[in-house]
């Protein structure tokens, strides 16, 4: 494809800032840059028809970690590090809600629950035994106890008698959230171009030359917000992690309301439009799910269906309506990578499956590197 003079002049000439990736991070970066530099020309490049990675494919959890996830993190992070992780997630969710409003993202604070399977005695006992300790750790963030024990009022099957409830957890409509964010960014004069893949870039004096699948152009500064796809452009400590999801058809008299975690967050489900949305299972094949291919596998989809039949809806019939997958960016550490790569290149990546919670903050922090 050859672009016209008018197209090149309007979209690809005299570009101040180019952002790769139109997910939560990329668009939040664009908003912050436009606020700080209102007369700048900003172009966002997106490889997909819609934001490609996880921003429009996640489960819509407004969460910051179940108690077993937090306890697991404490095995590889200090208490101070875990405290800062949770604090950043809470602040990121607050920022997202403030930026877009609860009504536009359909935010509902129904609370979140963690389930423990009947054979997970150790995890169940450890979590209950550490409730007071974790509540004390997180109290300065939430100004109240986060976790408490609740009975199994949802009639889930094959689980321990009690659930652990988190009163501060919520859920959003991912599609409405991204639609509102896209509209806000475009209303601020940012240009978003879809179906353009950045194949490489080269920094030189005064800017960066970007090669795409259609053309080459120059930008003054480059911001990379491709998360799970970042290995294609950067040499940073982040790997792709595919998350597989399914959703049922509407179910009459569905009594499930809230967000739910099982097996240290490797499985998660929620209610939406009288349906159950269920995702996870990456732990069944961690190496195989370390991919950027959008697909579903029989191993994981069978496990998700078994969970629906045996644990989530043991007394109800259901039909699967739709299946999909998204690509996250993960690493050994949970802390995201937000840094200046070189004179003119910056990145905000490795969101660790917490993009809804921390994406707004990561994008803002990446933009602020320009003035630091």
N, C-alpha and C positions, 0 to 999 in steps of 0.2 A: 504494500500500500504506500502511495506517495501522498504526503500532506500538501495542501495548497499553501500559497504565500500567506493567506489570511489565517489559516489554522496555525501555522508556525508562529506568526506574529502575535496572535492572541493568546496561545496556550504555552508555547515553548521558548519564547524570547524574553530576555531580561527577568529571568526567574530568580527571586531572592532565596526562597526556601522550597526544597522538594522533600516530601515525606513519602516513604515507601510503606504502604499498608494502610488501609482505611478502616481498621478496627477501632476499638475503644482507645487504644494508646495513640495511634496515628491521628485520629480526629481530635483527641484532647490536646495533643501537641499543637495541632493547627490552631485551635481556639486560643491557646496561651500565646502562641507567636503573634496571632492577629491582634490580640489585646496589647501586647508589648510593642508591636511594630505595625500600627494600623494601616500604613500606606504600602506595606510590603506585598509582593506578588507571591502567593503560595500555591503550589500544585501538589495534590495528593495522587499518587499512582497506586492502583489496585489491580492485582493480577486476575481477580475473578469478576464475574458479573455483579456479585454482591461481595461484601467483606469475606475473604476466603478462609481464614484460619479457624478461629473458635468464637469470635464475637457474635456471629449470628447463628451459631450451631451449638452453643452451650445449653445447659439445663435451666438457666435463669435463677440460680441460687444467689441470694444476697447474704452470703455467709462468710465466716472468717476462720473456720476450722472446728470440727467436732472435738470432744474431749479426748478421744483416743488418738486423733491426729495430732493434737497438741502434745500429748504425752509421748507420742512417737518422735515428734520434732525435738523434744527435750533430750532425747538420746543422742542427737547429733548437733544440737545447738545449745548455747547457754540460756539460762533463764532470761537474761537481758535481751538476747537475740530473739527469743520466742515472743517476749513481751512487745518488742518493736515490730515484729511481723504482724501480730494481731492488731496492734495500734494502727499500723499503716493500712491494714484491710478495713478497719472500722472507719478511719478518716477518708479512705478512698470511696467507700460506699456513701458516706455523708456527702462527699463532693459530687458524686454522680447524681444523687437525689436532688441536691441543691441546683446543679447545672440544668437539669431537665424537668424537675418536679415529679412528685410521686404519682400524680395522675397520668402523666405522659408515659411513664415506664410501668404503670400498673403495679406499683409497689404494694405488697400486702405483708404485714408483719404477723404472720400466723405462728411464728416460732418454728424451731427446728428440733428434731428428735434423732437420737442415735439408738440403733437396735444392735443387739448382740445375739448371735446365733447360739443355739443350745450347746454346741460343742466348744464355744469360746469362753470357757469359765475364767481363764486367766485374764483375758482382756476385760471381761465384765467386772471381776473382782477388783482389778487394778483401777479401773475408771471410777467405780463407786468409792474405793478407798482414797482416791486422790481428789475427790470433788471439792472438799474444803480447801485443799492446798491450791488447786487451780483457780478457784473462785477468788482466793486471796491475791494470787498473782495478777489477775485481770481486773480486780476491783477499781484500781485507779483509772482504767480506761472507760468502764461502763458505769461506775458509781453504784454498783449493786452486784448481787450474786448472779453469775451468768448461768450456771448449770444447777439443775435439781432433778431428783428422781421422780418419775411419773409411772403410773400403771399402764398396762397395755390395753387402752380403751379402743384400739383400732382392730382388735381381733387378729393381729398378725400371727402367723404360724411358725413353729420351730424356732422360737426365740426365747431368751431369758425373760422372766416375769416382768421385769421393770425396764423402762426406757429412760434415757437421760435427756431431759428437756432443756433447750436453750431459748429463753424468752426473747432474745434480741434478734434472732435470725428471721429473715424474710425471703420473699420471692418476687421476681419481676417477670414481665413479658419481654423476652429478649428481642423479638421483632420490633415491638413498639419502641423499645429503648434505642435500638440502632437507627430506626427511622427518624426519631426525634433528634438524635445526635447528628445524623447526616443533614437534616434540614437546617439545624442551627448553624452548622459549619458553612453550608452553602449560602445561607442568609448573611453571613459575615464576609462574603466575597471570596471564599476559598474555592479553587477549581478542583473538582474530583474527576479523575479520568479512570474508567474501568477497562478491564481486559488488556492492560498493559503490563508486561512482565519486565522487570529490571534484570538484565542478564549480567551486567558488570558495571563497575564505575572506576574512574581513575582520577585521583586528586592531582591538581597542578596549582601553580601560583594563582591565587585569587578565586579559586572555585573548584568544582567537580564536574567532570564530563561523564554523563550517564548514557550507557548503551541499553536500549530496550529492544523488544522484538519488532518494533516499528521504525524507530529512528534514534538518533543520538542528539542530545541537547546538553546545554550547560546550565548549572545552577550555582549560586553562591555558597549555600550550605545544604547538606544532605542529612536527613534524619531517617534512621532505619527502625521501623516498628513492625517487623515481620514475625517476631516471636518464634513459633515452631519451625518456620521456614528460613530462619536467619543463617543457618549453616551454608546456604547457597550464596550468601554475600559476605559473611563475616567469619572470622576464626575465633569464636567465643565459646565458653563452656555452657552450651545449651543444646539439647537434643529434642527432636520432635517426639510427641507422644499422642497417639491417636486415641480418641475417646468415642466409643460406640454407644448409640442411643436408640431407643424405640419408644413409641407411644401407642397407647391402646385407642380403640374407638370409644365414644362416649359410653359410660357405664351408669345405669340407673341406680339411684340411691347410694352413690359413692360416698362413704363416710370418712375418707382420708382428706385431711386438710393440714398442710404444712410442708416442710422440707424434711427429708429423712436420709440418714447416713447409715451405712452398714459396712463392717470390715474395714475400719480405719479410713473411711471415705472412698474406698475403691469401688463401692456401689452407692448409688444415690437415686432417690426418686421423689416425686412430688405430685400434687394434684394440679391440673390445668384444664379448664373447660370440661369438667366432669370426666376427665381422662386421667390415666396414670402415665406419667413420663418417667422412664427408667433408663439409667445409663451406668456405664462402668465395665468392670471385667478385665481391665488392662493387666491386672496382676496375673491373669491366667497365662499370658504370653508377653511378658514385658519386652523381650527382644523383638518379637514379631510386630508389636504395636509401636515400635520405634521407627515410624514411617511417615512420609508426607502424602501417602496415597489415601484418598477418600474412598473407603470401602467398608464392608462389614464381613465378619468371618463367622462360620458356622459354630465354632467353638464358643465364642463369646455370646453370640445371639441365642444359642441354645441355653446357656447359663442364665441369661437375662430372663428368658421365658420361664425357666424352671423356678427362678426366684418369684416371678409373678404368681405362678401356680401354687407353690408350696409355702411361701412366706407372706407376700403382700396381699394377694387376693385368694386365700385358700378356700373360701366359701362362696366365691363369685365366679361366674363365667365371664370371659372377655375375649376380644379379638384384637389382633395387632393391626394397626392402621398404617403405620409408617416407620421406616428405619433410616438412620443417617449416621454420619460420623463427623468429628471436628478434629483439628490438629492443635495441640497445646505445645508449649515450650517448657521443658523441665531441665533440672540439673541436680547435682549433688547437694547444693545449697538452695534453700527456699527463697533467699533474698534475690529480687530481680536485678538484672544488670542494666544500670542506667549510667552511661559514661560517654565521655568524649573520646572517639577513636583516634582522631587526628585533627589537624587544624580546622578542617571544614566538614568533618563527618562525626555524627553522634548516633547513639543507639539507645533504645529502651526495649529490652527483650527479657525472656525467661520469667514468665509470669506464674509458672508452676501450678496451672489450673485454677488460679485465683483472679483471672482477668476482669471479671465483673467487679470484684472488690477493689483491686489495686490499679486497674487500667487507667482510670482518670488521673490518679496521682503520678503514675509512671510517665504518662504523656506530658503532664505539666512539668515534672522534674526534668525531663529530657529537654524541653524547650528552654527552661531556665538555665541550663548549662551554658547557653549562648552568652549570657550576661554575667556568669560567675567568674 
